[in-house]
Protein backbone atom coordinates (compact mmCIF):
# COMPACT_ATOMS: atom_id res chain seq x y z
CA UNK A 1 0.00 0.00 0.00
CA UNK A 2 1.58 3.30 -1.05
CA UNK A 3 2.24 5.92 1.59
CA UNK A 4 0.65 9.27 0.96
CA UNK A 5 2.56 12.31 2.20
CA UNK A 6 0.27 15.14 3.18
CA UNK A 7 1.35 18.79 3.05
CA UNK A 8 2.01 20.41 6.44
CA UNK A 9 -0.91 22.16 8.03
CA UNK A 10 -0.60 25.92 8.49
CA UNK A 11 0.51 27.15 11.89
CA UNK A 12 -2.37 28.11 14.17
CA UNK A 13 -3.04 31.78 14.76
CA UNK A 14 -1.79 32.95 18.11
CA UNK A 15 -2.80 35.86 20.28
CA UNK A 16 -3.48 39.15 18.55
CA UNK A 17 -1.87 42.26 19.96
CA UNK A 18 -4.59 44.72 20.97
CA UNK A 19 -3.40 47.92 22.63
CA UNK A 20 -6.51 50.03 22.19
CA UNK A 21 -9.89 50.07 20.52
CA UNK A 22 -8.46 52.25 17.74
CA UNK A 23 -5.92 49.54 16.93
CA UNK A 24 -8.73 47.06 16.57
CA UNK A 25 -10.56 49.35 14.14
CA UNK A 26 -7.39 49.80 12.09
CA UNK A 27 -6.98 46.06 11.59
CA UNK A 28 -9.91 45.91 9.21
CA UNK A 29 -9.19 45.50 5.54
CA UNK A 30 -10.34 48.68 3.73
CA UNK A 31 -13.02 49.12 6.39
CA UNK A 32 -15.02 46.35 4.72
CA UNK A 33 -16.28 43.94 7.36
CA UNK A 34 -19.47 42.02 7.39
CA UNK A 35 -21.71 41.59 10.41
CA UNK A 36 -20.07 38.31 11.47
CA UNK A 37 -16.59 39.84 11.43
CA UNK A 38 -17.78 42.88 13.35
CA UNK A 39 -19.41 40.64 15.94
CA UNK A 40 -16.23 38.63 16.35
CA UNK A 41 -14.16 41.76 16.80
CA UNK A 42 -16.66 43.20 19.29
CA UNK A 43 -16.50 39.94 21.23
CA UNK A 44 -12.71 40.14 21.27
CA UNK A 45 -12.78 43.73 22.54
CA UNK A 46 -15.36 42.98 25.22
CA UNK A 47 -13.38 40.00 26.49
CA UNK A 48 -10.19 42.04 26.57
CA UNK A 49 -11.93 44.86 28.44
CA UNK A 50 -13.24 42.45 31.05
CA UNK A 51 -9.72 41.15 31.67
CA UNK A 52 -8.32 44.64 32.16
CA UNK A 53 -5.24 46.32 30.71
CA UNK A 54 -4.18 49.67 29.23
CA UNK A 55 -7.09 51.75 27.89
CA UNK A 56 -9.44 49.12 29.29
CA UNK A 57 -8.10 46.50 26.86
CA UNK A 58 -5.62 43.78 27.80
CA UNK A 59 -2.51 43.54 25.66
CA UNK A 60 -2.38 40.04 24.29
CA UNK A 61 0.89 38.47 23.24
CA UNK A 62 1.71 37.59 19.65
CA UNK A 63 4.91 35.80 20.66
CA UNK A 64 6.77 34.77 23.79
CA UNK A 65 10.08 36.41 22.96
CA UNK A 66 9.39 39.79 24.52
CA UNK A 67 10.92 41.02 27.75
CA UNK A 68 7.51 41.46 29.37
CA UNK A 69 7.06 37.71 29.61
CA UNK A 70 8.49 37.52 33.14
CA UNK A 71 5.81 39.95 34.38
CA UNK A 72 2.85 38.13 32.83
CA UNK A 73 0.31 36.79 35.31
CA UNK A 74 -1.50 33.57 34.40
CA UNK A 75 -4.36 31.73 36.08
CA UNK A 76 -5.09 27.99 36.36
CA UNK A 77 -6.45 26.56 33.13
CA UNK A 78 -5.22 29.43 30.97
CA UNK A 79 -3.50 28.56 27.70
CA UNK A 80 0.06 29.87 27.83
CA UNK A 81 1.08 29.11 24.25
CA UNK A 82 0.48 26.72 21.37
CA UNK A 83 3.89 27.17 19.76
CA UNK A 84 5.70 23.77 19.53
CA UNK A 85 9.12 25.37 20.12
CA UNK A 86 8.45 25.81 23.84
CA UNK A 87 8.91 23.17 26.53
CA UNK A 88 6.75 22.99 29.63
CA UNK A 89 8.18 23.44 33.10
CA UNK A 90 6.87 23.55 36.65
CA UNK A 91 3.30 24.72 36.96
CA UNK A 92 2.22 23.72 33.45
CA UNK A 93 0.97 20.67 31.62
CA UNK A 94 0.24 19.53 28.05
CA UNK A 95 -3.21 18.00 27.46
CA UNK A 96 -3.74 14.92 25.30
CA UNK A 97 -5.24 15.03 21.83
CA UNK A 98 -9.00 15.54 21.84
CA UNK A 99 -11.03 12.85 20.13
CA UNK A 100 -14.70 13.55 19.41
CA UNK A 101 -14.86 16.20 22.08
CA UNK A 102 -13.27 14.02 24.76
CA UNK A 103 -9.69 13.51 25.83
CA UNK A 104 -8.24 10.26 24.61
CA UNK A 105 -6.11 8.48 27.18
CA UNK A 106 -4.08 6.92 24.38
CA UNK A 107 -3.86 10.06 22.29
CA UNK A 108 -0.68 11.90 21.45
CA UNK A 109 0.15 15.06 23.40
CA UNK A 110 -0.58 18.39 21.74
CA UNK A 111 1.64 21.46 21.56
CA UNK A 112 -0.65 23.48 23.83
CA UNK A 113 0.85 24.43 27.21
CA UNK A 114 -1.72 25.15 29.92
CA UNK A 115 -1.12 26.70 33.34
CA UNK A 116 -1.91 24.80 36.53
CA UNK A 117 -1.04 27.60 38.96
CA UNK A 118 -1.82 31.25 39.53
CA UNK A 119 1.46 33.09 39.29
CA UNK A 120 4.12 34.74 37.18
CA UNK A 121 5.17 33.24 33.85
CA UNK A 122 8.94 32.74 33.65
CA UNK A 123 10.91 31.99 30.47
CA UNK A 124 14.28 30.21 30.73
CA UNK A 125 15.65 29.75 27.22
CA UNK A 126 12.89 27.61 25.70
CA UNK A 127 11.47 26.42 29.01
CA UNK A 128 8.24 27.92 30.34
CA UNK A 129 7.50 27.66 34.06
CA UNK A 130 5.21 29.42 36.50
CA UNK A 131 6.26 30.84 39.85
CA UNK A 132 3.21 30.76 42.15
CA UNK A 133 2.11 33.95 43.87
CA UNK A 134 1.71 32.19 47.23
CA UNK A 135 3.86 29.23 48.26
CA UNK A 136 4.41 27.12 51.33
CA UNK A 137 7.58 27.22 53.35
CA UNK A 138 10.45 25.11 52.01
CA UNK A 139 12.64 24.01 54.95
CA UNK A 140 16.42 24.38 54.87
CA UNK A 141 18.98 23.06 57.30
CA UNK A 142 19.70 25.60 60.03
CA UNK A 143 16.43 27.51 59.74
CA UNK A 144 14.80 28.73 62.94
CA UNK A 145 11.11 27.86 62.70
CA UNK A 146 8.02 28.11 64.85
CA UNK A 147 5.57 25.23 64.83
CA UNK A 148 2.51 23.73 66.44
CA UNK A 149 2.33 20.15 67.67
CA UNK A 150 0.01 18.31 65.28
CA UNK A 151 0.05 14.83 66.82
CA UNK A 152 2.00 12.70 69.28
CA UNK A 153 3.39 9.34 68.19
CA UNK A 154 5.80 6.79 69.58
CA UNK A 155 9.09 8.50 70.43
CA UNK A 156 8.29 11.53 68.30
CA UNK A 157 5.99 14.46 67.58
CA UNK A 158 4.63 15.64 64.26
CA UNK A 159 4.91 19.42 63.98
CA UNK A 160 3.08 21.77 61.63
CA UNK A 161 5.58 24.33 60.28
CA UNK A 162 3.40 25.43 57.30
CA UNK A 163 5.44 23.28 54.94
CA UNK A 164 4.13 20.78 52.41
CA UNK A 165 4.78 17.99 54.93
CA UNK A 166 4.66 17.77 58.70
CA UNK A 167 8.03 18.06 60.42
CA UNK A 168 9.34 15.43 62.83
CA UNK A 169 10.63 16.12 66.34
CA UNK A 170 12.21 13.05 67.95
CA UNK A 171 12.16 12.42 71.68
CA UNK A 172 15.95 12.18 71.55
CA UNK A 173 16.13 15.68 70.02
CA UNK A 174 14.87 17.62 73.06
CA UNK A 175 16.33 18.61 76.41
CA UNK A 176 15.08 16.68 79.40
CA UNK A 177 13.89 18.68 82.44
CA UNK A 178 16.82 19.53 84.65
CA UNK A 179 19.28 19.26 81.77
CA UNK A 180 19.92 15.56 82.37
CA UNK A 181 22.09 14.03 79.65
CA UNK A 182 21.13 10.36 79.28
CA UNK A 183 19.49 7.93 76.93
CA UNK A 184 15.73 8.12 76.60
CA UNK A 185 13.97 5.29 78.42
CA UNK A 186 10.52 3.74 78.41
CA UNK A 187 9.56 6.06 81.27
CA UNK A 188 10.26 9.06 79.03
CA UNK A 189 8.07 7.57 76.32
CA UNK A 190 5.19 7.18 78.77
CA UNK A 191 5.31 10.84 79.77
CA UNK A 192 5.95 12.16 76.26
CA UNK A 193 2.85 14.36 76.49
CA UNK A 194 4.34 15.97 79.58
CA UNK A 195 6.93 17.61 77.31
CA UNK A 196 4.76 18.61 74.33
CA UNK A 197 1.11 17.87 73.70
CA UNK A 198 -1.25 18.60 70.81
CA UNK A 199 -1.62 22.31 70.13
CA UNK A 200 1.54 23.46 71.91
CA UNK A 201 3.66 26.09 70.19
CA UNK A 202 7.41 25.69 70.06
CA UNK A 203 10.49 27.18 68.46
CA UNK A 204 13.04 24.78 67.00
CA UNK A 205 15.79 24.47 64.43
CA UNK A 206 15.81 22.38 61.28
CA UNK A 207 18.47 19.74 61.90
CA UNK A 208 18.20 17.66 58.72
CA UNK A 209 15.96 16.92 55.75
CA UNK A 210 14.44 13.53 55.07
CA UNK A 211 12.30 11.96 52.40
CA UNK A 212 12.92 11.18 48.73
CA UNK A 213 13.01 14.88 47.79
CA UNK A 214 14.14 16.30 51.14
CA UNK A 215 10.74 17.79 51.92
CA UNK A 216 10.38 16.43 55.48
CA UNK A 217 12.24 18.43 58.12
CA UNK A 218 13.72 16.88 61.24
CA UNK A 219 13.73 19.38 64.13
CA UNK A 220 15.63 19.64 67.38
CA UNK A 221 15.32 21.77 70.53
CA UNK A 222 18.64 20.83 72.11
CA UNK A 223 19.39 24.44 72.97
CA UNK A 224 18.18 26.69 75.76
CA UNK A 225 16.82 29.22 73.27
CA UNK A 226 14.48 26.59 71.81
CA UNK A 227 11.47 24.89 73.36
CA UNK A 228 7.86 25.60 74.32
CA UNK A 229 6.52 29.13 73.84
CA UNK A 230 4.32 31.02 76.32
CA UNK A 231 3.65 34.52 77.72
CA UNK A 232 2.94 35.99 74.29
CA UNK A 233 0.98 36.06 71.06
CA UNK A 234 1.45 34.53 67.62
CA UNK A 235 1.37 36.55 64.38
CA UNK A 236 1.23 34.65 61.08
CA UNK A 237 2.66 36.53 58.09
CA UNK A 238 2.94 33.65 55.62
CA UNK A 239 5.84 32.22 53.66
CA UNK A 240 8.38 34.77 52.47
CA UNK A 241 7.21 37.41 54.95
CA UNK A 242 10.28 37.02 57.20
CA UNK A 243 13.73 37.85 55.88
CA UNK A 244 16.49 35.33 56.51
CA UNK A 245 18.98 37.26 58.59
CA UNK A 246 21.82 36.93 61.02
CA UNK A 247 19.53 37.01 64.04
CA UNK A 248 15.92 35.88 64.39
CA UNK A 249 15.54 36.30 68.17
CA UNK A 250 15.92 39.74 69.68
CA UNK A 251 14.62 41.91 72.54
CA UNK A 252 12.92 45.29 72.19
CA UNK A 253 12.83 47.82 75.01
CA UNK A 254 9.29 49.17 74.77
CA UNK A 255 7.82 52.51 75.82
CA UNK A 256 6.62 51.83 79.36
CA UNK A 257 6.04 48.10 78.97
CA UNK A 258 9.47 46.75 79.79
CA UNK A 259 11.33 44.38 77.50
CA UNK A 260 9.56 42.24 74.90
CA UNK A 261 11.09 39.28 73.06
CA UNK A 262 10.49 38.75 69.35
CA UNK A 263 11.07 35.36 67.70
CA UNK A 264 10.78 35.55 63.91
CA UNK A 265 10.54 32.13 62.32
CA UNK A 266 11.70 31.72 58.74
CA UNK A 267 8.44 29.87 58.03
CA UNK A 268 6.42 33.06 58.52
CA UNK A 269 5.35 32.69 62.17
CA UNK A 270 6.37 35.42 64.62
CA UNK A 271 6.12 35.09 68.40
CA UNK A 272 5.96 38.26 70.52
CA UNK A 273 6.16 37.65 74.26
CA UNK A 274 7.07 39.18 77.57
CA UNK A 275 10.79 39.02 78.17
CA UNK A 276 11.79 36.78 81.08
CA UNK A 277 15.10 35.83 82.62
CA UNK A 278 14.98 32.55 80.73
CA UNK A 279 14.09 34.01 77.35
CA UNK A 280 10.99 33.34 75.22
CA UNK A 281 11.49 29.56 75.25
CA UNK A 282 13.25 28.86 78.52
CA UNK A 283 16.74 29.87 77.40
CA UNK A 284 19.31 31.83 79.30
CA UNK A 285 19.33 35.61 79.36
CA UNK A 286 23.02 35.63 78.46
CA UNK A 287 23.00 35.62 74.70
CA UNK A 288 25.63 36.65 72.23
CA UNK A 289 25.27 39.18 69.45
CA UNK A 290 24.06 36.52 67.06
CA UNK A 291 21.25 35.55 69.41
CA UNK A 292 22.84 32.24 70.44
CA UNK A 293 22.71 31.42 74.11
CA UNK A 294 26.06 31.31 75.84
CA UNK A 295 25.55 28.50 78.35
CA UNK A 296 28.20 25.84 78.84
CA UNK A 297 27.28 22.20 79.13
CA UNK A 298 28.30 22.23 82.81
CA UNK A 299 25.57 24.82 83.56
CA UNK A 300 22.91 23.11 81.48
CA UNK A 301 21.35 21.40 84.49
CA UNK A 302 20.88 24.59 86.52
CA UNK A 303 19.65 26.63 83.54
CA UNK A 304 17.24 23.99 82.17
CA UNK A 305 14.73 23.86 85.01
CA UNK A 306 11.49 21.97 85.32
CA UNK A 307 9.56 25.00 84.09
CA UNK A 308 10.80 24.82 80.49
CA UNK A 309 7.84 22.59 79.58
CA UNK A 310 5.26 24.48 81.65
CA UNK A 311 2.11 25.66 79.87
CA UNK A 312 1.15 28.24 82.53
CA UNK A 313 1.69 31.88 81.58
CA UNK A 314 3.29 34.29 84.00
CA UNK A 315 1.65 37.51 85.13
CA UNK A 316 1.81 40.14 82.39
CA UNK A 317 1.07 43.78 83.26
CA UNK A 318 -1.41 45.79 81.17
CA UNK A 319 1.39 48.03 79.90
CA UNK A 320 3.33 45.04 78.63
CA UNK A 321 0.20 43.60 77.03
CA UNK A 322 -0.34 46.88 75.23
CA UNK A 323 3.19 46.96 73.83
CA UNK A 324 2.92 43.33 72.72
CA UNK A 325 -0.29 44.25 70.90
CA UNK A 326 1.40 47.30 69.36
CA UNK A 327 4.27 45.17 68.03
CA UNK A 328 1.78 42.68 66.61
CA UNK A 329 -0.03 45.53 64.84
CA UNK A 330 3.26 46.80 63.44
CA UNK A 331 3.97 43.36 62.01
CA UNK A 332 0.51 43.17 60.43
CA UNK A 333 0.97 46.65 58.96
CA UNK A 334 4.28 45.60 57.41
CA UNK A 335 2.61 42.57 55.85
CA UNK A 336 -0.36 44.66 54.69
CA UNK A 337 1.94 47.05 52.80
CA UNK A 338 4.28 44.34 51.46
CA UNK A 339 7.28 45.10 53.68
CA UNK A 340 9.34 42.02 54.70
CA UNK A 341 9.77 41.61 58.45
CA UNK A 342 13.28 41.88 59.84
CA UNK A 343 14.83 43.17 63.06
CA UNK A 344 15.81 46.64 61.85
CA UNK A 345 12.55 47.25 60.04
CA UNK A 346 10.32 46.17 62.94
CA UNK A 347 12.29 48.22 65.45
CA UNK A 348 12.08 51.34 63.27
CA UNK A 349 8.35 50.95 62.60
CA UNK A 350 7.69 50.37 66.31
CA UNK A 351 9.55 53.60 67.18
CA UNK A 352 7.54 55.41 64.51
CA UNK A 353 4.33 54.07 66.04
CA UNK A 354 5.29 55.32 69.49
CA UNK A 355 6.23 58.76 68.14
CA UNK A 356 3.01 59.10 66.17
CA UNK A 357 0.90 58.03 69.14
CA UNK A 358 2.46 60.80 71.20
CA UNK A 359 1.58 63.26 68.43
CA UNK A 360 -1.98 61.96 68.03
CA UNK A 361 -2.88 61.43 71.67
CA UNK A 362 -0.95 64.39 73.07
CA UNK A 363 2.25 64.87 74.97
CA UNK A 364 0.43 64.48 78.31
CA UNK A 365 -0.10 60.75 77.79
CA UNK A 366 1.71 58.86 80.52
CA UNK A 367 2.02 55.12 81.07
CA UNK A 368 2.45 54.13 84.68
CA UNK A 369 2.20 50.37 84.17
CA UNK A 370 -1.15 50.07 85.92
CA UNK A 371 -3.66 52.27 84.11
CA UNK A 372 -2.09 53.39 80.83
CA UNK A 373 -3.82 56.21 78.96
CA UNK A 374 -4.54 54.62 75.60
CA UNK A 375 -7.56 56.73 74.59
CA UNK A 376 -7.61 60.04 72.82
CA UNK A 377 -9.81 63.03 73.39
CA UNK A 378 -12.71 61.42 71.52
CA UNK A 379 -12.37 58.14 73.39
CA UNK A 380 -10.93 56.22 70.44
CA UNK A 381 -7.97 53.93 71.05
CA UNK A 382 -4.81 54.24 68.98
CA UNK A 383 -4.45 51.49 66.38
CA UNK A 384 -1.75 50.91 63.79
CA UNK A 385 -4.14 49.88 61.04
CA UNK A 386 -5.49 51.06 57.71
CA UNK A 387 -4.20 54.39 56.43
CA UNK A 388 -2.51 55.12 59.74
CA UNK A 389 -0.62 51.85 59.43
CA UNK A 390 0.64 52.88 56.01
CA UNK A 391 1.84 56.21 57.40
CA UNK A 392 3.63 54.50 60.28
CA UNK A 393 5.32 52.02 57.91
CA UNK A 394 6.45 54.81 55.59
CA UNK A 395 7.73 56.83 58.53
CA UNK A 396 9.75 53.90 59.83
CA UNK A 397 11.20 53.10 56.41
CA UNK A 398 12.23 56.72 55.92
CA UNK A 399 14.10 56.56 59.23
CA UNK A 400 16.02 53.57 57.86
CA UNK A 401 16.62 55.18 54.49
CA UNK A 402 14.60 52.56 52.63
CA UNK A 403 12.43 54.94 50.63
ZISULHU-V882680 format. One record per pair of residues at least 6 apart in sequence whose C-alpha atoms are under 8 Angstrom apart, sorted by the first residue. I is the first residue (numbers start at 0). GAP is how many residues later the second one is. Records with the same first field share a line. If there is no record, write none. Layout:
I: GAP ; GAP
//
This chain:
11: 70
13: 48 ; 49 ; 67 ; 68
14: 45 ; 46 ; 47 ; 48
15: 44 ; 45 ; 46
16: 42 ; 43 ; 44 ; 45
17: 6 ; 39 ; 40 ; 41 ; 42
18: 35 ; 36 ; 38 ; 39 ; 40
19: 34 ; 35 ; 36 ; 37
20: 24 ; 36
23: 17 ; 21
44: 12
47: 8 ; 9 ; 10 ; 11
48: 7 ; 8 ; 9
49: 6 ; 7
50: 6 ; 7
51: 6
52: 6
68: 52 ; 53 ; 54
69: 50 ; 51 ; 52 ; 53
70: 49 ; 50 ; 51
71: 48 ; 49
72: 45 ; 46 ; 47 ; 48
73: 6 ; 41 ; 43 ; 44 ; 45 ; 46 ; 47
74: 40 ; 41 ; 42 ; 43 ; 44
75: 38 ; 39 ; 40 ; 41 ; 42
76: 37 ; 38 ; 39
77: 36 ; 37 ; 38
78: 33 ; 34 ; 35 ; 36
79: 32 ; 33 ; 34 ; 35
80: 31 ; 32 ; 33
81: 29 ; 30 ; 31
82: 28 ; 29
83: 27 ; 28
84: 41
85: 40 ; 41 ; 42
86: 39 ; 40 ; 41
87: 6 ; 25 ; 39 ; 40 ; 41
88: 38 ; 39 ; 40 ; 41
89: 38 ; 39 ; 40 ; 41
90: 24 ; 25 ; 26 ; 38 ; 39 ; 40 ; 41
91: 21 ; 22 ; 23 ; 24 ; 25 ; 36 ; 37 ; 38
92: 20 ; 21 ; 22 ; 23
93: 15 ; 16 ; 17 ; 18 ; 19 ; 20
94: 14 ; 15 ; 17 ; 18 ; 19
95: 7 ; 8 ; 9 ; 11 ; 12 ; 13 ; 14
96: 6 ; 7 ; 10 ; 11 ; 12 ; 13
97: 6 ; 9
98: 8
114: 15
116: 13 ; 15
117: 12 ; 14 ; 15
118: 11 ; 12 ; 13 ; 14 ; 15
119: 10 ; 11 ; 12 ; 13
120: 7 ; 8 ; 9 ; 10
121: 6 ; 7 ; 8 ; 9
122: 6
133: 105
134: 104
135: 26 ; 27 ; 28 ; 102 ; 103
136: 24 ; 25 ; 26 ; 27 ; 102 ; 103 ; 130 ; 131
137: 25 ; 26 ; 77 ; 129
138: 24 ; 67 ; 70 ; 76 ; 77 ; 78 ; 128
139: 66 ; 68 ; 69 ; 77
140: 64 ; 65 ; 66 ; 67 ; 68
141: 63 ; 64 ; 65
142: 62 ; 63 ; 122 ; 123
143: 59 ; 60 ; 61 ; 62 ; 104 ; 120 ; 121 ; 122
144: 16 ; 58 ; 59 ; 60 ; 61 ; 119 ; 120 ; 121 ; 122 ; 124
145: 15 ; 55 ; 56 ; 57 ; 58 ; 118 ; 119 ; 120 ; 121 ; 123 ; 124
146: 12 ; 13 ; 14 ; 15 ; 54 ; 55 ; 56 ; 57 ; 122
147: 11 ; 12 ; 13 ; 50 ; 51 ; 52 ; 53 ; 54
148: 8 ; 9 ; 10 ; 11 ; 47 ; 48 ; 49 ; 50 ; 51 ; 52 ; 53
149: 7 ; 8 ; 9 ; 10 ; 48 ; 49
150: 6 ; 7 ; 8 ; 46 ; 47
151: 6 ; 41 ; 45 ; 46
153: 35
154: 15 ; 16 ; 17 ; 34 ; 37
155: 12 ; 13 ; 14 ; 15
156: 11 ; 12 ; 13 ; 14
157: 8 ; 9 ; 10 ; 11
158: 7 ; 8 ; 9 ; 10
159: 6 ; 7
160: 6 ; 106
161: 105
162: 104
163: 51
164: 50 ; 51
165: 50 ; 51
166: 49 ; 50 ; 51 ; 52
167: 48 ; 49 ; 50 ; 51
168: 49 ; 50 ; 51
169: 48 ; 49 ; 50
170: 13 ; 18 ; 21
171: 11 ; 12
172: 46 ; 47 ; 48 ; 49
173: 46 ; 47 ; 48
174: 46 ; 47 ; 48 ; 129
176: 127 ; 128 ; 129 ; 130 ; 131 ; 132
177: 122 ; 123 ; 124 ; 125 ; 126 ; 127 ; 128
178: 121 ; 122 ; 123 ; 124 ; 125 ; 126
179: 121
193: 115
194: 114
195: 32 ; 113
199: 28 ; 29
200: 27 ; 28 ; 29
201: 24 ; 25 ; 26 ; 27 ; 79
202: 18 ; 23 ; 24 ; 25 ; 26 ; 62 ; 78
203: 15 ; 16 ; 17 ; 22 ; 23
204: 14 ; 15 ; 16 ; 21
205: 11 ; 12 ; 13 ; 14
206: 10 ; 11 ; 12 ; 13
207: 9 ; 10 ; 11
208: 6 ; 7 ; 8 ; 9
209: 6 ; 7 ; 8
220: 6
222: 60 ; 70
223: 57 ; 58 ; 59 ; 60 ; 69 ; 79 ; 80
224: 54 ; 55 ; 56 ; 57 ; 58 ; 59 ; 67 ; 68
225: 55 ; 56 ; 57
226: 54 ; 55 ; 81 ; 82
227: 53 ; 54 ; 80 ; 81 ; 82 ; 83
228: 51 ; 52
229: 43 ; 50 ; 51 ; 81 ; 82 ; 83
230: 42 ; 43 ; 49 ; 82 ; 83 ; 85
231: 39 ; 40 ; 41 ; 42 ; 92
232: 38 ; 39 ; 40 ; 91
233: 35 ; 36 ; 37 ; 38
234: 34 ; 35 ; 36 ; 37 ; 93 ; 96 ; 97
235: 32 ; 33 ; 34
236: 31 ; 32 ; 33 ; 94 ; 95 ; 98
237: 29 ; 30 ; 31
238: 27 ; 28 ; 29
239: 26 ; 27 ; 28 ; 100
240: 27 ; 94 ; 98 ; 99 ; 100
241: 22 ; 23 ; 24 ; 25 ; 26 ; 98 ; 99 ; 100
242: 23 ; 97 ; 98 ; 99
243: 22
244: 97
245: 44
246: 43 ; 44 ; 96
247: 14 ; 15 ; 16 ; 17 ; 43 ; 94 ; 95
248: 12 ; 13 ; 14 ; 15 ; 42
249: 11 ; 12 ; 13 ; 41 ; 93
250: 8 ; 9 ; 10 ; 11 ; 24
251: 7 ; 8 ; 9 ; 10 ; 95
252: 6 ; 7
253: 6 ; 69
254: 68 ; 99
255: 63 ; 64 ; 111 ; 112 ; 113
256: 60 ; 62 ; 63 ; 64 ; 65 ; 66 ; 112
257: 62
258: 15 ; 16
259: 12 ; 13 ; 14 ; 15 ; 60 ; 64
260: 10 ; 11 ; 12 ; 13 ; 14 ; 18 ; 19
261: 8 ; 9 ; 10 ; 11 ; 18
262: 7 ; 8 ; 9 ; 17
263: 6 ; 7 ; 78
271: 52 ; 55 ; 56
272: 7 ; 51
273: 6 ; 42 ; 46 ; 50
275: 9
276: 7 ; 8
277: 6 ; 7
278: 6
280: 27
281: 22 ; 25 ; 26
282: 10 ; 20 ; 21
283: 9 ; 10 ; 11 ; 19
284: 8
285: 7 ; 8 ; 9
286: 6 ; 7
287: 6
316: 52 ; 53
317: 51 ; 52 ; 53 ; 54
318: 48 ; 49 ; 50 ; 51 ; 52 ; 53
319: 49
325: 24 ; 57 ; 58
326: 19 ; 23
328: 54 ; 55 ; 56
329: 16 ; 19 ; 20 ; 23 ; 54 ; 59 ; 63
330: 10 ; 15
332: 51 ; 52 ; 53 ; 56 ; 57 ; 60
333: 6 ; 7 ; 59
334: 6
336: 53 ; 56
343: 56
344: 51 ; 52 ; 55
347: 48 ; 49 ; 51 ; 52
348: 43 ; 44 ; 46 ; 47 ; 48
349: 46
350: 45
351: 40 ; 41 ; 43 ; 44
352: 31 ; 39
355: 36
356: 25
357: 7
359: 16
360: 14 ; 15 ; 16 ; 21
361: 14
364: 8 ; 9
365: 6 ; 7
366: 6
373: 7 ; 8
374: 6 ; 7
375: 6
382: 6
383: 8
393: 9
396: 6
//
